[in-house]
């Protein structure tokens, strides 16, 4: 924020956590992008990725141990993408994810590769994720494209060019932070019936379930763009238009090399003293760097969840499985949800009203003889 690069490098050398956030939800990396020094941004990004890998490896023994304790199973999870616009839901995609778990390994099959509700675009495919808990990176996680007949081991280290590309992207786009606010969330029993009201109960798949309303669920999003010029904003719009039409967004110079973003001109030094900063009112601290250009958006959601006491897995066990699927976009959202303090039982169905999807556990079966076939063939 103050541009003291030597102090930043000293903190990074002592492995200071990069993912910490201030009261407004901004990380050191976000503040570095706002300030605009490319070397500092690159250093913070590399350290953040390094610390993320360390955290994954630190959690691995507990994850493997938890997977061993969970019995082998086959599970189907159905995703239905919906819209409040009449007839639109009929053309939106759905997906049936199949999860096979054996020992410390599991396989996830999906047909929906990506989905963007805002643009009403989705990408179909036949993708498989294979996780081997006994193997170490980069051999523990494999992604297969069954249509193309190819596979790729998920790498844990990015090349220098990939890092530089990511820095370019961060320096040329909005700084965004989003979080689901859980402070005011409450659960209340859903009711059915017009005259004689009673607690709503249904059979979901093979399990009896009680329905609950989720109240106070809000998504808070903040976007900053004080580091962007009018030219940047126009370029970004042109790039998005080009991508929409199937064009290329990479800026190449005459030698065929990508054009890198230069560091921004530092903002004027602050005249604020340490005492003035400490004694400033909460939430009204003095401006220490560029004047923030920020847009805040808060959106409320209405949702229902069906909880079953008959389901053979616990929420804690599900969290262990979702830990592996975290990079997969719509599974990471499900993982965030089950982190909430849910009513008793297991969530076998989640419905987000007036938004994009419902999630249903269609089937859960214990050990299958064909598990061995699935894992040994790969």
ABEGO torsion letter per residue (X at the ends): XAGBAAAAAAAAAAGBBAABBBAAGBBAAAAAAAAGBAAAAAAAAAAAAAAAAAAAAAAAAAAAAAAAABBBBBBBBBBBBBBABBGAAAABBBBBBBBBBBEABBBBBBABABBBAAAGBBBBBBBBBBBBAABBOAAABBBBBAAAGBBBBBBABBBAAAAAAAAAAAAABBBBBBBBBAAABBBBBBBBEAABBBBBBBBBEABBBBBBBBBGBBBBBBBBAAABBAAAAAAAAAAAAAAAAGBBABBBBAAGBBBBBBBBBBBBBBABBAAAAAABBBGABBBABBBBBBBBBBBBBBBBBBBBAABABBAAAAAAAAAAAAABAAAAAAAAAAABBBBBEBBABBBBBGBABBBBBABBBBBBAAAAAAAAAX
